[in-house]
């Protein structure tokens, strides 16, 4: 087994948890602690594997400063349906993969208090991890979809069996929301698939899409010629179709390759045909995909599953849910929605930004109103993920700005940074809530107080993490929020002012919560005797989260150096597309934008 | 043409061409006769009916399997046998293998659950194999008479099977209801057949297609045309549809289904929901393709022989065969389908099937919500799935005039669906049957906490239920995907509506399947229930039948290839 082969290394990374889950299912009965230890060991191993990619120059690594996809490999999975097992890493997915592996270790560590059906818990937890890692690596649209769905069932059971009193309701609500979203996504996938055509791409685009592999010395054209003449089934079909000279008889070569679909969305008119109600195909695909992803993010008004799921889920599952699952929605938007359907994204940019701002404001106000500690943290997630949607949406590379993509880059980088930062701070906040819930068995904000006196170390960490969530400078939440808010200024003053003032609301609910829980003279609620100081295990989870929050707060470049090249490249491509699109529109409509329409109407 | 040559050509057609292709069915017939004789001569102690049935179905399956592997299917071209009564092509070969494989698995199941004991074993297996024979005929029917014959041969044993548990009121009620419903629809269907055959002058499907093409329905439908003939044809088609809808338990002819499923034993339900549905769907494809498409070589068998009298009129038809190739050459195919003489027939069929499919799928899923009995719930689930499968047929026929290769893909989707559905429903009903033997209950609430008593069964049942929802990476997802793809490919407002409704139905069906999962996996075990242990063989059977749900979920390419092979040479 050659570990420096990306196909083996990445597959191992994704499927190691699933294989371990199968092994756990077949093992004879062990003690609960043994199962937990094995699972923890597996998650740690996966984390080490993901860290192994940092070794520059090793057999397999993630090269800093490279914007393109790295460690790419593809194998036919279901050739009859044209579905490939196609994975790779780039600066957008790599940080999320490391975050997933990291939080899985911590969440498993936080799972020690779980004593019910431990074996089943461990199996489902590991399956969930496979699904999450797979989503971030898959580059075949179908593979992506399959991984996306793989997570649903483990999550349903993890909430439904190990959750709080209303767990069954919360679990089915989560499942139903996500499934409706994925059905919409499936329809969009079919729309894009049946309108895609690989033969419309040129050599360079095929190389970019990973269809044609090119080595450093050969030119794309040469590699393309070599590929077309090769024995590969796809290449042969490509050659057959391009050999047909009569355009009426020519068939299309459909593909699920996300990168190829991106190229088609940006360089061809394949998705621009009118589909329904005068809107183009990609407009509808964008809407369907966006709804599917925004349910996961979640944004107002599709967020209502989240407070229920969070409140009922056990602490480690809340950590996973807030830390990783929400990020999948954001990841889907940046990886799929915008690059594949740029025209729709351009058209709907203001709509997307508005959704983001509404989520920020609504989530913050809702968080202010909560008396349940966990529910408050859940609504804070809605608010914070609003920054992510807003950051992706600020399409500031318009004619007014001379197609300057700098602020847009800042917004998207900020949104990506916010995803990582929120992954750490929200997981931390849920963990901190879980620690006291394990002791006093209630979460009523109005019945806490004075925890600093009883649990000083814990309270110190908790306050630190909450400040990170608040976006205090020097902690991880700050960078992302400030990038996003700054970038919006160039796009829309109104949205920028609103989004900047959300910071005040955020400070309001977090400081108020800290005041009610940790400050004050003494704890008056039930189970006061149970307020023991933080244990070593809990400390072992709190410390890495706190360290992460501080490191990402004071040394943003540590993360940006991996992320920024890929993000910038994508934004540059979209900005170039915008310019080309506007020029095309002006050319077909000489009086320019709206004036042209007015003139047309007057005639 | 004198009588002598006629008899000669008939004999050679039957003995040399038809019977060798009919060997699997003959094996079934032989087994049935043998089983009855064994009872007459009282040697059933030596030869228990189970062994006979098992051996018979295995032999039939072995005869049905292609000797030189699947690749040899490429050599099978559609061929009419028994003077055009049946057709032998890759589709009938595939469905026959499917039905016989199901028969083998089913016979094993009934032995394990003990439903067919020594006393009524012969009866039971005779009926099962008889119904299977009828289904094989349904799958290869090429003539309105064989369609009727096949449906009745499959139905009549099913009526008895539904009431096989003697002395139970519910069981008898189910059987009676089923029989009365079946008899009623059979009458209506026969009337429809007589109308169709009366107008067209033949009951042979390709001939009907020729005649319909010659009738030029489009001009009849135009203002001032002779619309009365069209009315009669439409009425005949609708009445034929009634019979099929009954077999498919499509809304509004589904009323028998929940009651029969509740009253009949779970094993029989598996038979009705898998084999009977598969045969009925294949028949639907036969009718759709038979009436909506003019074949290039309607009777390849007879090309060398003198055409027998039964179908002699075909060759006298003056109309030159409007083949697809010819149409393509004229460039008509790429244009609107309205230019083709048979497009009104296809449109009628597509609209009818698509509407029924939508209503069945939605109604089945909604009605399943309120059920407390697991068999009743599965009855509605079957109705919904039949609706989903009918969508594939609608898409296939809609694509027929435009792009035959896509039409074949739609049929392949249907074949994948029925194949995967076999494992899902046989597995589910096997679990229900084994649990009934253990705890004498088929109520969903009695399954509470099953995961504690028999984890393996509970996990497998969960996998099956989730697969029935259609979630990847379980097998049930792939056929649904292929059906949706075909619908998208078919295009048009109707098909896109069907696509959206099909997608939403997946979300609707989630809740009731998941409720069973919740009861099994999440609810606490009741104190009153004793320990449940299924025993080694039943557990192994469940595992073997339901493992494909997981395996084909991860590696569906094999099934996809089979289905593709089976549909590649339909035209």
Interface residues (C-beta under 8 A of the other chain):
Chain A: X77 X78 X79 X80 X81 X120 X145 X146 X149 X150 X152 X153 X156 X157 X160 X161 X168 X172 X175 X176 X179 X180 X183 X184 X186 X187 X190 X191 X193 X194 X248
Chain B: X334 X451 X466 X471 X472 X473 X477 X478 X481 X482 X484 X485 X488 X489 X499 X500 X503 X504 X506 X507 X510 X511 X514 X518 X521 X522 X555 X556 X557 X560 X561 X564
